[in-house]
Amino acid sequence: EDGLFVSDAELVDMMEELIKQGASLSTASAGRRTLGAATEVSLEYFQREREAGLYDGEWKAWSAQEGATARSPRIGRVDTLDGCPSSSTVQEAIMFVNEQVQNGIFGDQSGQAGNRLSELLAIQGATGKAGWFEFRIDENVLDEEQLAEMVLAPEGWQVDKSTIPTGYMMHIMSVGNGVKATLCGREGLHIVNSLHRDVSKCKRLCDTGLCGVVGRKRVVLLAPDVFPSGKVLRSPDMECPHLKPLANLPEEEAWQRLEALAKTPGKGGVLDLEPGMFVFVPHGWWHAVRPIDDFTFITGPSQLSNLGVSAVS
């Protein structure tokens, strides 16, 4: 009577067309997700994941369809940064980041980024000198597409500002070797302390991508349940049986022991991150990174998960 009647056949055709339209949605549209309240997890949560077979014995290739839902590391390829090819020298890479400083992509951190570039330039090539330098991109300065390009987000990784952990979109450069060229170098800590998992300021575990730009880095990855602990924290319990003996060893020997632990079947793995290579580190996975070459430059995307931790430190 109102002219809106359709037959059963017409209704089926309409539904099929809607399904087709849904299947053809771009990754950018389909990949968005809404964060709920963070759920604080315990070691038992990760143990259940292992029991469910979510931790692969052999890591698979990154898949755009699976994306960041994988619960084991994934390996893939990414493009080079526009303006900083893998063949770039230290000076060329510094010029590339300096141009970004001038363009204001580091926001309030621009002054600090400039100072770090000066420090990096001063020690590069000097015998016995080493350093680790981070340059945090201000995610409010760029749009999502620009951010994705800036951190070499692989196909299938949806950069969504609502899920970016504050300060986690960054470039990292290192000069020289040894503990000073690692995450814990500025604090003067033993190299074993470079082992961590990514946790946001809002106490959420984060998914992270590591993308090689210039030079090679050794990456150690360990499953979330390898170290016993009553609470899920950013840093492992250094008093646990696996790690306590390592802290008293010379740093090179301690690192080799850490690699050996990661190579134990079912515990994790070790890989060399090269330019143009991407490794996905799922939330909760322990990782430690050290340079192989005298100069390295990496970048990569990061996103918040729905899992919370007891404390950031």
ChimeraX attribute file (.defattr): number of C-alpha atoms within 10 A of each C-alpha:
attribute: neighborCount
match mode: 1-to-1
recipient: residues
	/A:1	4
	/A:2	4
	/A:3	5
	/A:4	5
	/A:5	9
	/A:6	10
	/A:7	8
	/A:8	9
	/A:9	9
	/A:10	11
	/A:11	12
	/A:12	12
	/A:13	12
	/A:14	13
	/A:15	12
	/A:16	12
	/A:17	12
	/A:18	12
	/A:19	11
	/A:20	11
	/A:21	10
	/A:22	11
	/A:23	10
	/A:24	10
	/A:25	11
	/A:26	10
	/A:27	15
	/A:28	14
	/A:29	9
	/A:30	12
	/A:31	16
	/A:32	14
	/A:33	11
	/A:34	9
	/A:35	11
	/A:36	9
	/A:37	11
	/A:38	16
	/A:39	12
	/A:40	16
	/A:41	18
	/A:42	18
	/A:43	16
	/A:44	15
	/A:45	13
	/A:46	20
	/A:47	14
	/A:48	12
	/A:49	14
	/A:50	17
	/A:51	9
	/A:52	9
	/A:53	10
	/A:54	13
	/A:55	20
	/A:56	17
	/A:57	13
	/A:58	13
	/A:59	13
	/A:60	13
	/A:61	14
	/A:62	21
	/A:63	16
	/A:64	14
	/A:65	12
	/A:66	10
	/A:67	17
	/A:68	26
	/A:69	11
	/A:70	19
	/A:71	20
	/A:72	23
	/A:73	26
	/A:74	21
	/A:75	18
	/A:76	17
	/A:77	18
	/A:78	17
	/A:79	18
	/A:80	18
	/A:81	18
	/A:82	10
	/A:83	13
	/A:84	18
	/A:85	16
	/A:86	19
	/A:87	12
	/A:88	16
	/A:89	15
	/A:90	21
	/A:91	11
	/A:92	14
	/A:93	23
	/A:94	20
	/A:95	15
	/A:96	16
	/A:97	20
	/A:98	17
	/A:99	13
	/A:100	16
	/A:101	21
	/A:102	12
	/A:103	12
	/A:104	17
	/A:105	22
	/A:106	25
	/A:107	16
	/A:108	12
	/A:109	16
	/A:110	21
	/A:111	13
	/A:112	15
	/A:113	22
	/A:114	19
	/A:115	12
	/A:116	18
	/A:117	20
	/A:118	13
	/A:119	13
	/A:120	22
	/A:121	15
	/A:122	11
	/A:123	15
	/A:124	19
	/A:125	15
	/A:126	11
	/A:127	8
	/A:128	10
	/A:129	16
	/A:130	22
	/A:131	23
	/A:132	24
	/A:133	21
	/A:134	18
	/A:135	24
	/A:136	21
	/A:137	27
	/A:138	20
	/A:139	21
	/A:140	13
	/A:141	14
	/A:142	16
	/A:143	12
	/A:144	15
	/A:145	13
	/A:146	13
	/A:147	23
	/A:148	20
	/A:149	17
	/A:150	20
	/A:151	23
	/A:152	27
	/A:153	23
	/A:154	25
	/A:155	17
	/A:156	17
	/A:157	24
	/A:158	25
	/A:159	24
	/A:160	19
	/A:161	15
	/A:162	13
	/A:163	18
	/A:164	19
	/A:165	24
	/A:166	19
	/A:167	15
	/A:168	24
	/A:169	23
	/A:170	19
	/A:171	20
	/A:172	16
	/A:173	26
	/A:174	27
	/A:175	26
	/A:176	24
	/A:177	19
	/A:178	18
	/A:179	25
	/A:180	22
	/A:181	25
	/A:182	25
	/A:183	24
	/A:184	17
	/A:185	19
	/A:186	13
	/A:187	9
	/A:188	11
	/A:189	15
	/A:190	19
	/A:191	25
	/A:192	23
	/A:193	20
	/A:194	20
	/A:195	19
	/A:196	21
	/A:197	27
	/A:198	27
	/A:199	26
	/A:200	23
	/A:201	14
	/A:202	14
	/A:203	21
	/A:204	27
	/A:205	30
	/A:206	26
	/A:207	25
	/A:208	23
	/A:209	27
	/A:210	21
	/A:211	29
	/A:212	28
	/A:213	32
	/A:214	27
	/A:215	22
	/A:216	21
	/A:217	23
	/A:218	17
	/A:219	19
	/A:220	23
	/A:221	27
	/A:222	29
	/A:223	25
	/A:224	26
	/A:225	21
	/A:226	19
	/A:227	17
	/A:228	15
	/A:229	14
	/A:230	12
	/A:231	16
	/A:232	26
	/A:233	23
	/A:234	22
	/A:235	17
	/A:236	21
	/A:237	17
	/A:238	15
	/A:239	11
	/A:240	12
	/A:241	11
	/A:242	15
	/A:243	19
	/A:244	13
	/A:245	13
	/A:246	21
	/A:247	17
	/A:248	12
	/A:249	14
	/A:250	11
	/A:251	16
	/A:252	13
	/A:253	12
	/A:254	19
	/A:255	22
	/A:256	12
	/A:257	18
	/A:258	21
	/A:259	21
	/A:260	14
	/A:261	20
	/A:262	21
	/A:263	16
	/A:264	11
	/A:265	10
	/A:266	15
	/A:267	17
	/A:268	27
	/A:269	22
	/A:270	19
	/A:271	14
	/A:272	17
	/A:273	24
	/A:274	21
	/A:275	23
	/A:276	19
	/A:277	19
	/A:278	27
	/A:279	24
	/A:280	25
	/A:281	26
	/A:282	26
	/A:283	28
	/A:284	27
	/A:285	24
	/A:286	25
	/A:287	21
	/A:288	22
	/A:289	21
	/A:290	24
	/A:291	25
	/A:292	18
	/A:293	15
	/A:294	17
	/A:295	24
	/A:296	27
	/A:297	27
	/A:298	27
	/A:299	24
	/A:300	26
	/A:301	27
	/A:302	31
	/A:303	27
	/A:304	25
	/A:305	24
	/A:306	17
	/A:307	19
	/A:308	24
	/A:309	22
	/A:310	15
	/A:311	16
	/A:312	18
	/A:313	12
